Amino acid sequence: MKRREIGDLPVFRFLRVLGDLMAANWLWILCSLPIVTIGPATCALFTVTLKLAKDEPFGLLRTWFNAFRENFKRGLVIGLGAIALLIVAVTDFIFALGQGVELLRKLFIVVSVVVLCVLLTVICYTFALQARFSNSLKGHIKNTFLLTVCCPGWTILMAVIYVLPILGLILWPEMFLYVLGFLYLMMGISGPTFLASFVLKHVFARFGDQEQELPEEDNWTLEE
């Protein structure tokens, strides 16, 4: 059997994808260490996982660092915005727990949940849109909420993909670490992002996605 044919076997393709995801996870961790660079690192991660989901040929290191550099400024803004949303949501929830007035406690919990939902939409779509398409930052933000409204089922599925591992660690830490500890250690964020990229592949396919520029935000409509 030729080398190319061996490399195309399902088991070798699986191992190749697994290796790319492990490497991408550690690259994401390293590039996110200053915290403020978590945005560009996430854009680079989506660039890699979307290519894996679409089975597009690419070189991991070259693709990663090119995407990190090209998305640095806008990714930085999106990342800082996501961090700000997380801080607001956590602060409101902690403040709500300390409230003695029932009405205020419920009010701040509702605000915290709403902010977390906005944060999830940013994680589900904004980083991926920035990684995959050319558009203004305003356009990416507008398209994020447009996709959330027009594709609620896909959005909920992606939210579950991201939230379930976190809830599992919080509610059943011993079981999750015992059963999936190795995957958490080696794949971390790249695993859920890869699964979400399959969902995004179907969402973006509605635009005939070939990494081209999406229409400007003022005239972008979803095709049926």
Secondary structure, 3 states (H helix, E strand, C coil): CCHHHHHCCHHHHHHHHHHHHHHHHHHHHHHHCCCCCHHHHHHHHHHHHHHHHCCCCCCHHHHHHHHHHHCHHHHHHHHHHHHHHHHHHHHHHHHHHCCCCHHHHHHHHHHHHHHHHHHHHHHHHHHHHHHHCCCCHHHHHHHHHHHHHHCHHHHHHHHHHHHHHHHHHHHCHHHHHHHHHHHHHHCCCHHHHHHHHHHHHHHHHHHCCCCCCCCCCCCCCCCC
